[in-house]
């Protein structure tokens, strides 16, 4: 785009075609040009940079990806977000098996070709993303096997990236929590907010994203309960006394905001905090429940709130 002097508003099919021609004229052609252009084009169409031609013939590769998406949605019951992620990482493998004439040669989806794709696709990423790429590729191969497109299951030969073994995260100790709380000055608004974030993560075992997405409507002061949403699920937790105290102190100091988020940024535009923001306020605290299955030592759960001052809402 820099060579062409084009802006984002000028992205079109002709510009993409010129890019491919230019890149393929190099002595050493980048692997992404030969394997992932179909994925790039689908992304640009989905993002609205240019539309698919009404007279355009759907290629065999495009039809295969569409059927794969339908299979993940209807047969596997996956969420659209998960489907999009798997197509993002795995659809390029269909392009690898596609000839210049547009025919998908399914017999090419053997372990050597698949592993070469996984290695090249995961080269710029870390271990976690590489694991997602492997999952997407395995899902694509299972779909091809279940629909009769391939006769043998090659997933057993797909290599796993190193360092993807997942273990329980290490929890933090009560002294570490006390040290974190000691630096949160409750006399200031930001100190009251950070103290509430730390307390709610430690006592209720919430994820950073779950805490960041809390809204004022999720707090039921009458019954002393908190509605938490995350990972496609919704559940209700009791509000311990210390959590209620910390929330009340913060909500009384909470500045006017653009939305009804419980935890908001202190700088304009004042809106709901992001998960990364809640992590900065309380690093490591969400690991407690994952590592121990309970609340930290010395933080026994008090009786549930039966009522709460209406002024706090």
Buried (B, 14 or more C-beta within 10 A) or exposed (E): EEEEEBEEEEBBBEBBEBBBEEBEEEEEEEBBBBBBBBBBBBBBEEEEBBEEEEEEEEBBBBEBBEBBBEBBBEEEEBEEEBBBBBBBBBBBBBBBBBEEEEEBEBEBBBBEBBBEBBBBBBEEBEEEBBBBBBBBBBBBBBBBBEEEBBEEEBBEEBEEBEEBEEEEEEBBEBEBBEEBBEEBEBEEBBBBBBBBBBBBBBBBBBBBBBBBBBBEEBBBBEBBBBBBBBEEEEEEBBBBBBBBBBBBBBBEBBEEBEEEBBBBBEEEEBEBBBBEBBBEBBBBBBBBBEBBEEBBEEBEBBEBBEEBEEEBE
